[in-house]
Amino acid sequence: MTINEHLTKELIRERTQPRVRTQRPPHPRAVRALRRLADRIEGDH
């Protein structure tokens, strides 16, 4: 796994966690897109 893929997965994991109250929740469509991207990265290896 490249460092880029690792960072992307970390970002996705972070973005899809429940947010603290002060932050806007991620857009549902954005979450879906990020999860799809994460699955594609996982599937490549």
mmCIF file of the N, C-alpha and C atoms, coordinates in Angstrom:
data_MODEL
# 
_entry.id   MODEL 
# 
loop_
_atom_site.group_PDB 
_atom_site.id 
_atom_site.type_symbol 
_atom_site.label_atom_id 
_atom_site.label_alt_id 
_atom_site.label_comp_id 
_atom_site.label_asym_id 
_atom_site.label_entity_id 
_atom_site.label_seq_id 
_atom_site.pdbx_PDB_ins_code 
_atom_site.Cartn_x 
_atom_site.Cartn_y 
_atom_site.Cartn_z 
_atom_site.occupancy 
_atom_site.B_iso_or_equiv 
_atom_site.pdbx_formal_charge 
_atom_site.auth_seq_id 
_atom_site.auth_comp_id 
_atom_site.auth_asym_id 
_atom_site.auth_atom_id 
_atom_site.pdbx_PDB_model_num 
ATOM 1   N N  . MET A 1 1  ? 0.850   -1.196 0.000  1.00 0.00 ? 1  MET A N  1 
ATOM 2   C CA . MET A 1 1  ? 0.000   0.000  0.000  1.00 0.00 ? 1  MET A CA 1 
ATOM 3   C C  . MET A 1 1  ? 0.890   1.252  0.000  1.00 0.00 ? 1  MET A C  1 
ATOM 4   N N  . THR A 1 2  ? 0.599   2.183  -0.874 1.00 0.00 ? 2  THR A N  1 
ATOM 5   C CA . THR A 1 2  ? 1.388   3.414  -0.908 1.00 0.00 ? 2  THR A CA 1 
ATOM 6   C C  . THR A 1 2  ? 0.988   4.329  0.240  1.00 0.00 ? 2  THR A C  1 
ATOM 7   N N  . ILE A 1 3  ? 1.853   5.294  0.537  1.00 0.00 ? 3  ILE A N  1 
ATOM 8   C CA . ILE A 1 3  ? 1.547   6.250  1.609  1.00 0.00 ? 3  ILE A CA 1 
ATOM 9   C C  . ILE A 1 3  ? 0.281   7.032  1.276  1.00 0.00 ? 3  ILE A C  1 
ATOM 10  N N  . ASN A 1 4  ? 0.085   7.323  -0.010 1.00 0.00 ? 4  ASN A N  1 
ATOM 11  C CA . ASN A 1 4  ? -1.108  8.042  -0.454 1.00 0.00 ? 4  ASN A CA 1 
ATOM 12  C C  . ASN A 1 4  ? -2.376  7.280  -0.103 1.00 0.00 ? 4  ASN A C  1 
ATOM 13  N N  . GLU A 1 5  ? -2.374  5.994  -0.402 1.00 0.00 ? 5  GLU A N  1 
ATOM 14  C CA . GLU A 1 5  ? -3.541  5.165  -0.115 1.00 0.00 ? 5  GLU A CA 1 
ATOM 15  C C  . GLU A 1 5  ? -3.780  5.075  1.388  1.00 0.00 ? 5  GLU A C  1 
ATOM 16  N N  . HIS A 1 6  ? -2.684  4.975  2.132  1.00 0.00 ? 6  HIS A N  1 
ATOM 17  C CA . HIS A 1 6  ? -2.805  4.904  3.583  1.00 0.00 ? 6  HIS A CA 1 
ATOM 18  C C  . HIS A 1 6  ? -3.423  6.186  4.130  1.00 0.00 ? 6  HIS A C  1 
ATOM 19  N N  . LEU A 1 7  ? -2.948  7.331  3.640  1.00 0.00 ? 7  LEU A N  1 
ATOM 20  C CA . LEU A 1 7  ? -3.480  8.617  4.087  1.00 0.00 ? 7  LEU A CA 1 
ATOM 21  C C  . LEU A 1 7  ? -4.944  8.759  3.704  1.00 0.00 ? 7  LEU A C  1 
ATOM 22  N N  . THR A 1 8  ? -5.286  8.316  2.504  1.00 0.00 ? 8  THR A N  1 
ATOM 23  C CA . THR A 1 8  ? -6.674  8.401  2.051  1.00 0.00 ? 8  THR A CA 1 
ATOM 24  C C  . THR A 1 8  ? -7.578  7.594  2.968  1.00 0.00 ? 8  THR A C  1 
ATOM 25  N N  . LYS A 1 9  ? -7.138  6.378  3.318  1.00 0.00 ? 9  LYS A N  1 
ATOM 26  C CA . LYS A 1 9  ? -7.948  5.541  4.200  1.00 0.00 ? 9  LYS A CA 1 
ATOM 27  C C  . LYS A 1 9  ? -8.111  6.174  5.573  1.00 0.00 ? 9  LYS A C  1 
ATOM 28  N N  . GLU A 1 10 ? -7.028  6.778  6.089  1.00 0.00 ? 10 GLU A N  1 
ATOM 29  C CA . GLU A 1 10 ? -7.115  7.465  7.376  1.00 0.00 ? 10 GLU A CA 1 
ATOM 30  C C  . GLU A 1 10 ? -8.120  8.603  7.310  1.00 0.00 ? 10 GLU A C  1 
ATOM 31  N N  . LEU A 1 11 ? -8.036  9.378  6.230  1.00 0.00 ? 11 LEU A N  1 
ATOM 32  C CA . LEU A 1 11 ? -8.947  10.504 6.042  1.00 0.00 ? 11 LEU A CA 1 
ATOM 33  C C  . LEU A 1 11 ? -10.387 10.023 5.989  1.00 0.00 ? 11 LEU A C  1 
ATOM 34  N N  . ILE A 1 12 ? -10.632 8.968  5.226  1.00 0.00 ? 12 ILE A N  1 
ATOM 35  C CA . ILE A 1 12 ? -11.988 8.438  5.095  1.00 0.00 ? 12 ILE A CA 1 
ATOM 36  C C  . ILE A 1 12 ? -12.492 7.946  6.446  1.00 0.00 ? 12 ILE A C  1 
ATOM 37  N N  . ARG A 1 13 ? -11.626 7.240  7.165  1.00 0.00 ? 13 ARG A N  1 
ATOM 38  C CA . ARG A 1 13 ? -12.027 6.734  8.473  1.00 0.00 ? 13 ARG A CA 1 
ATOM 39  C C  . ARG A 1 13 ? -12.412 7.899  9.379  1.00 0.00 ? 13 ARG A C  1 
ATOM 40  N N  . GLU A 1 14 ? -11.605 8.951  9.312  1.00 0.00 ? 14 GLU A N  1 
ATOM 41  C CA . GLU A 1 14 ? -11.866 10.122 10.140 1.00 0.00 ? 14 GLU A CA 1 
ATOM 42  C C  . GLU A 1 14 ? -13.155 10.819 9.712  1.00 0.00 ? 14 GLU A C  1 
ATOM 43  N N  . ARG A 1 15 ? -13.354 10.975 8.405  1.00 0.00 ? 15 ARG A N  1 
ATOM 44  C CA . ARG A 1 15 ? -14.526 11.692 7.900  1.00 0.00 ? 15 ARG A CA 1 
ATOM 45  C C  . ARG A 1 15 ? -15.828 10.946 8.174  1.00 0.00 ? 15 ARG A C  1 
ATOM 46  N N  . THR A 1 16 ? -15.758 9.629  8.260  1.00 0.00 ? 16 THR A N  1 
ATOM 47  C CA . THR A 1 16 ? -16.980 8.845  8.424  1.00 0.00 ? 16 THR A CA 1 
ATOM 48  C C  . THR A 1 16 ? -17.275 8.519  9.890  1.00 0.00 ? 16 THR A C  1 
ATOM 49  N N  . GLN A 1 17 ? -16.425 8.967  10.810 1.00 0.00 ? 17 GLN A N  1 
ATOM 50  C CA . GLN A 1 17 ? -16.722 8.834  12.239 1.00 0.00 ? 17 GLN A CA 1 
ATOM 51  C C  . GLN A 1 17 ? -17.830 9.820  12.606 1.00 0.00 ? 17 GLN A C  1 
ATOM 52  N N  . PRO A 1 18 ? -18.601 9.523  13.645 1.00 0.00 ? 18 PRO A N  1 
ATOM 53  C CA . PRO A 1 18 ? -19.547 10.532 14.137 1.00 0.00 ? 18 PRO A CA 1 
ATOM 54  C C  . PRO A 1 18 ? -18.783 11.784 14.565 1.00 0.00 ? 18 PRO A C  1 
ATOM 55  N N  . ARG A 1 19 ? -19.284 12.937 14.174 1.00 0.00 ? 19 ARG A N  1 
ATOM 56  C CA . ARG A 1 19 ? -18.564 14.187 14.442 1.00 0.00 ? 19 ARG A CA 1 
ATOM 57  C C  . ARG A 1 19 ? -18.889 14.725 15.834 1.00 0.00 ? 19 ARG A C  1 
ATOM 58  N N  . VAL A 1 20 ? -17.986 15.555 16.360 1.00 0.00 ? 20 VAL A N  1 
ATOM 59  C CA . VAL A 1 20 ? -18.325 16.290 17.579 1.00 0.00 ? 20 VAL A CA 1 
ATOM 60  C C  . VAL A 1 20 ? -19.334 17.365 17.214 1.00 0.00 ? 20 VAL A C  1 
ATOM 61  N N  . ARG A 1 21 ? -20.083 17.813 18.200 1.00 0.00 ? 21 ARG A N  1 
ATOM 62  C CA . ARG A 1 21 ? -21.226 18.694 17.934 1.00 0.00 ? 21 ARG A CA 1 
ATOM 63  C C  . ARG A 1 21 ? -20.892 19.972 17.171 1.00 0.00 ? 21 ARG A C  1 
ATOM 64  N N  . THR A 1 22 ? -19.689 20.507 17.358 1.00 0.00 ? 22 THR A N  1 
ATOM 65  C CA . THR A 1 22 ? -19.381 21.811 16.769 1.00 0.00 ? 22 THR A CA 1 
ATOM 66  C C  . THR A 1 22 ? -19.164 21.733 15.260 1.00 0.00 ? 22 THR A C  1 
ATOM 67  N N  . GLN A 1 23 ? -18.960 20.518 14.746 1.00 0.00 ? 23 GLN A N  1 
ATOM 68  C CA . GLN A 1 23 ? -18.669 20.397 13.321 1.00 0.00 ? 23 GLN A CA 1 
ATOM 69  C C  . GLN A 1 23 ? -19.902 19.963 12.545 1.00 0.00 ? 23 GLN A C  1 
ATOM 70  N N  . ARG A 1 24 ? -19.987 20.470 11.335 1.00 0.00 ? 24 ARG A N  1 
ATOM 71  C CA . ARG A 1 24 ? -21.066 20.081 10.447 1.00 0.00 ? 24 ARG A CA 1 
ATOM 72  C C  . ARG A 1 24 ? -20.911 18.604 10.083 1.00 0.00 ? 24 ARG A C  1 
ATOM 73  N N  . PRO A 1 25 ? -21.976 17.825 10.133 1.00 0.00 ? 25 PRO A N  1 
ATOM 74  C CA . PRO A 1 25 ? -21.849 16.418 9.725  1.00 0.00 ? 25 PRO A CA 1 
ATOM 75  C C  . PRO A 1 25 ? -21.534 16.343 8.230  1.00 0.00 ? 25 PRO A C  1 
ATOM 76  N N  . PRO A 1 26 ? -20.743 15.357 7.807  1.00 0.00 ? 26 PRO A N  1 
ATOM 77  C CA . PRO A 1 26 ? -20.441 15.243 6.384  1.00 0.00 ? 26 PRO A CA 1 
ATOM 78  C C  . PRO A 1 26 ? -21.713 14.962 5.590  1.00 0.00 ? 26 PRO A C  1 
ATOM 79  N N  . HIS A 1 27 ? -21.733 15.433 4.370  1.00 0.00 ? 27 HIS A N  1 
ATOM 80  C CA . HIS A 1 27 ? -22.869 15.203 3.490  1.00 0.00 ? 27 HIS A CA 1 
ATOM 81  C C  . HIS A 1 27 ? -23.004 13.706 3.228  1.00 0.00 ? 27 HIS A C  1 
ATOM 82  N N  . PRO A 1 28 ? -24.228 13.164 3.321  1.00 0.00 ? 28 PRO A N  1 
ATOM 83  C CA . PRO A 1 28 ? -24.403 11.707 3.139  1.00 0.00 ? 28 PRO A CA 1 
ATOM 84  C C  . PRO A 1 28 ? -23.829 11.201 1.819  1.00 0.00 ? 28 PRO A C  1 
ATOM 85  N N  . ARG A 1 29 ? -23.990 11.984 0.755  1.00 0.00 ? 29 ARG A N  1 
ATOM 86  C CA . ARG A 1 29 ? -23.478 11.554 -0.543 1.00 0.00 ? 29 ARG A CA 1 
ATOM 87  C C  . ARG A 1 29 ? -21.952 11.546 -0.529 1.00 0.00 ? 29 ARG A C  1 
ATOM 88  N N  . ALA A 1 30 ? -21.370 12.520 0.173  1.00 0.00 ? 30 ALA A N  1 
ATOM 89  C CA . ALA A 1 30 ? -19.909 12.569 0.295  1.00 0.00 ? 30 ALA A CA 1 
ATOM 90  C C  . ALA A 1 30 ? -19.400 11.357 1.071  1.00 0.00 ? 30 ALA A C  1 
ATOM 91  N N  . VAL A 1 31 ? -20.114 11.006 2.140  1.00 0.00 ? 31 VAL A N  1 
ATOM 92  C CA . VAL A 1 31 ? -19.728 9.833  2.929  1.00 0.00 ? 31 VAL A CA 1 
ATOM 93  C C  . VAL A 1 31 ? -19.769 8.584  2.059  1.00 0.00 ? 31 VAL A C  1 
ATOM 94  N N  . ARG A 1 32 ? -20.838 8.443  1.268  1.00 0.00 ? 32 ARG A N  1 
ATOM 95  C CA . ARG A 1 32 ? -20.950 7.276  0.385  1.00 0.00 ? 32 ARG A CA 1 
ATOM 96  C C  . ARG A 1 32 ? -19.808 7.233  -0.611 1.00 0.00 ? 32 ARG A C  1 
ATOM 97  N N  . ALA A 1 33 ? -19.494 8.376  -1.199 1.00 0.00 ? 33 ALA A N  1 
ATOM 98  C CA . ALA A 1 33 ? -18.410 8.433  -2.183 1.00 0.00 ? 33 ALA A CA 1 
ATOM 99  C C  . ALA A 1 33 ? -17.074 8.078  -1.532 1.00 0.00 ? 33 ALA A C  1 
ATOM 100 N N  . LEU A 1 34 ? -16.841 8.604  -0.331 1.00 0.00 ? 34 LEU A N  1 
ATOM 101 C CA . LEU A 1 34 ? -15.594 8.305  0.371  1.00 0.00 ? 34 LEU A CA 1 
ATOM 102 C C  . LEU A 1 34 ? -15.504 6.825  0.713  1.00 0.00 ? 34 LEU A C  1 
ATOM 103 N N  . ARG A 1 35 ? -16.615 6.245  1.150  1.00 0.00 ? 35 ARG A N  1 
ATOM 104 C CA . ARG A 1 35 ? -16.601 4.816  1.486  1.00 0.00 ? 35 ARG A CA 1 
ATOM 105 C C  . ARG A 1 35 ? -16.350 3.974  0.239  1.00 0.00 ? 35 ARG A C  1 
ATOM 106 N N  . ARG A 1 36 ? -16.953 4.375  -0.904 1.00 0.00 ? 36 ARG A N  1 
ATOM 107 C CA . ARG A 1 36 ? -16.704 3.657  -2.150 1.00 0.00 ? 36 ARG A CA 1 
ATOM 108 C C  . ARG A 1 36 ? -15.229 3.719  -2.512 1.00 0.00 ? 36 ARG A C  1 
ATOM 109 N N  . LEU A 1 37 ? -14.640 4.913  -2.349 1.00 0.00 ? 37 LEU A N  1 
ATOM 110 C CA . LEU A 1 37 ? -13.217 5.078  -2.623 1.00 0.00 ? 37 LEU A CA 1 
ATOM 111 C C  . LEU A 1 37 ? -12.388 4.185  -1.704 1.00 0.00 ? 37 LEU A C  1 
ATOM 112 N N  . ALA A 1 38 ? -12.759 4.141  -0.433 1.00 0.00 ? 38 ALA A N  1 
ATOM 113 C CA . ALA A 1 38 ? -12.045 3.299  0.530  1.00 0.00 ? 38 ALA A CA 1 
ATOM 114 C C  . ALA A 1 38 ? -12.139 1.832  0.123  1.00 0.00 ? 38 ALA A C  1 
ATOM 115 N N  . ASP A 1 39 ? -13.327 1.398  -0.283 1.00 0.00 ? 39 ASP A N  1 
ATOM 116 C CA . ASP A 1 39 ? -13.509 0.012  -0.710 1.00 0.00 ? 39 ASP A CA 1 
ATOM 117 C C  . ASP A 1 39 ? -12.656 -0.297 -1.926 1.00 0.00 ? 39 ASP A C  1 
ATOM 118 N N  . ARG A 1 40 ? -12.565 0.670  -2.853 1.00 0.00 ? 40 ARG A N  1 
ATOM 119 C CA . ARG A 1 40 ? -11.772 0.444  -4.053 1.00 0.00 ? 40 ARG A CA 1 
ATOM 120 C C  . ARG A 1 40 ? -10.299 0.302  -3.687 1.00 0.00 ? 40 ARG A C  1 
ATOM 121 N N  . ILE A 1 41 ? -9.823  1.148  -2.763 1.00 0.00 ? 41 ILE A N  1 
ATOM 122 C CA . ILE A 1 41 ? -8.431  1.058  -2.328 1.00 0.00 ? 41 ILE A CA 1 
ATOM 123 C C  . ILE A 1 41 ? -8.189  -0.287 -1.646 1.00 0.00 ? 41 ILE A C  1 
ATOM 124 N N  . GLU A 1 42 ? -9.091  -0.689 -0.770 1.00 0.00 ? 42 GLU A N  1 
ATOM 125 C CA . GLU A 1 42 ? -8.957  -1.972 -0.079 1.00 0.00 ? 42 GLU A CA 1 
ATOM 126 C C  . GLU A 1 42 ? -8.967  -3.116 -1.095 1.00 0.00 ? 42 GLU A C  1 
ATOM 127 N N  . GLY A 1 43 ? -9.836  -3.026 -2.083 1.00 0.00 ? 43 GLY A N  1 
ATOM 128 C CA . GLY A 1 43 ? -9.970  -4.091 -3.063 1.00 0.00 ? 43 GLY A CA 1 
ATOM 129 C C  . GLY A 1 43 ? -8.761  -4.232 -3.965 1.00 0.00 ? 43 GLY A C  1 
ATOM 130 N N  . ASP A 1 44 ? -7.971  -3.170 -4.097 1.00 0.00 ? 44 ASP A N  1 
ATOM 131 C CA . ASP A 1 44 ? -6.799  -3.212 -4.963 1.00 0.00 ? 44 ASP A CA 1 
ATOM 132 C C  . ASP A 1 44 ? -5.670  -4.041 -4.370 1.00 0.00 ? 44 ASP A C  1 
ATOM 133 N N  . HIS A 1 45 ? -5.763  -4.367 -3.084 1.00 0.00 ? 45 HIS A N  1 
ATOM 134 C CA . HIS A 1 45 ? -4.627  -5.020 -2.427 1.00 0.00 ? 45 HIS A CA 1 
ATOM 135 C C  . HIS A 1 45 ? -5.003  -6.369 -1.861 1.00 0.00 ? 45 HIS A C  1 
# 
